[in-house]
Amino acid sequence: MSDEAAQERPGLLELALTFNKIALASFGGGLSAWSREIVVVERKWMTEEEFLSALTICRILPGANQINLAVFVGVKFRGIAGAVVSCLGLIFVPLLIVLAMGWFYFAYSKVPAMKDVLHGVTPAAVAMTFAMAIKTGQKCLRAPMAIALFVAIFVLSAILRMPLLAALAICGPVAFWWGWPRKPREPA
């Protein structure tokens, strides 16, 4: 936990409202980008490195990445209650919006303008993902091995369309080996 985060431990209501803000700001996609923007940049609850480590863990574990991240952040600051309110903040209002939009979509799905609207929202979600990759890549892709692992995972998953677990089975052991702390060698 960063020094500033240790000094300003958010309350339950603040956790819920923050994750609600993340959910509503990322309408159309880009939850990871908004989570980073709000948790790291705006609130300063985590450092860039802490956030990337947490997000990596959340992506490897089963379940929705952002729910896992809400649990992670909630537990970090307020234990089980923090996890519960962070998750509720993340899903409650969006659930109501999706239910309303689902009804609206099925009621008006035959209207051609509806398809045009949905096609227009897609590029924004893709752009948010790329923006996060660029911002976080500038911070953590400095070593040649980190760049090589990034390229390998990108090629395996995005170009070769390999399932995530298979790509992780290939690159994960190398990443663990490379990132594992080693004792400094003592002079002979």
N, C-alpha and C positions, 0 to 999 in steps of 0.2 A: 504494500500500500504506500502510495506516495505521501510525503509529509503533509501536503495540503489536504489530501483526502482523509488523513488520520485526524486532522484538526476539525474538519467539517463532515461529520458522519451524518448522512441524510436520515430524516425520519421516515416513517412508513408512508405517510401521505405524499411526501416529496418523491419517494421511490415510485409510488403508483402513478403520480402525475407525470413524472419524467418518462416512464415507459409508455404512458398513454401518448405523450408528445412524440416520442419516437415512432410509435405506431401510426399516428395521424400524419406526421410529417413525411412518412415514407409511403404515402398512398400511391399505389401503382408499382411498388417495388423499392428496392434499395434499402432494406432494413439494416443491413450491416453497415452501410455508409452512414446512415442517420444515427445508428447506435454509436459509432465511432465519433461522429461529429458532436453529439450531445454528451456522451459519457467522458470522452477524452478532452475535447476542445472546449466545450462550453462549461460543463460542470467540474472538470478536472478531478474526477473521482478516481481515475486510473491514468497511468502513463501510457504512452503509445505501446511500449513493450508489454506491459501488463495486459492491455486490451487485446493485442495480437495473440498473446499466449492463451488468454481466456477464450477468444474466438476460435482458435485452433482446437482447443479441447472441446468446445461446444460443437464444432463441426464433425469431429471424430465420433462423438457419442451419439447413440440413437436418439431420435426425436428431432423436433424442429430446432434449428440452430438458434433462433432468437428467443424461443422459450427457454432453451438451455442457458443462453446468455442472461436472460432476466433472472433465472434461478441463481446463477453464479454471482451476479452483482447483488441481488437481494440478500443472499446468504452472507456474502462478504461484509455487508454493513449491518444487517438486522436479523441474521439467522433465518430460521424457517418462516417466521412471520414476514420477513423481508422478501423471501422468495415467493410467497403466496401473493402479496400485494403487488410485487413487480410483474408477476404473470397476469394477474387480473388487470393491472393497468395496461399491459400490452395487448390483451385480447378483448376486453369487455366492449368498449366503444366500437372498435373495428368489427366485432361480431354483429352488433346492431346495424352498422352501416352495410355490411355484406348481406345480411338478411333482407334489408330494405332494397338494396341494389339487385339482389337475386330476384326478388319479386318483380321489380321494375323491368329487369332484363327479360324474364319469361313473359311478362305482359306485353312487351314491345319488341321482342326479338326479331320480328319480321321487318321492322323498319330499317332500311339500308344505312341510315345515319348512325344507328347504334354500332354497327360493325366498324364504321369509319372512326368513331370515337375510340373504340377499343384498340384499333390499329395505331392511332395517334399516341396513346399512352405508352405503348411498348418501348419506343426508343428512349423515353425518359428513364425507364427502369434500367435499361441496358447502360445508358450513360452514367447513372448513379453507381453502378457496379464498377465500371471502368474508372470513374473518378476515385473511388475508394482504393482500387488496386494501385493507381498511380500514387496517391497520397501515402499509403502505407508502404508501398514498394520503395519509395524514396528513403524511408526510415530504416527498413530492414533488409533490403536487397543490396548490400554493400560488399559482401564477401563473394568471391567467385563461386564457392560451393552453394551459397544461398541462391544465387542467380541460376546456377545449373539445376538445382532442385525445382525452382519456380518453372523454368522452361520445361523440364521433364514432366512435371505434373500437368502443365498446360497442354503439352503435346499429347500425353496419354489420355487426358480426360476430354479436352476440347476438340482435338483434331482426330485422334484415333477412336474417340467415343468409348473409352474403356470405363467400366463401372468404377465408382470412387473407391470401393474396398480393394479392388485389384490394383489400382494405381497406388493406393496407400501401402499395399503389401509389397510393392516394388520399391517405392521411394522412401517409405517410412523407416525401414531399418538404416538406410544411409543417413537420413536426417537425424535419427537418434544418435548414431555413431558420431556424426559431425558435431551435433549440439551438446553431447554429453560432457559435463565438466570433467576435466582431467587434473590430476595433481601435477604441480610443476616438478620437473625433474631436479633432483638435488645434485649439486656438483660432486664429481667423484673424488 
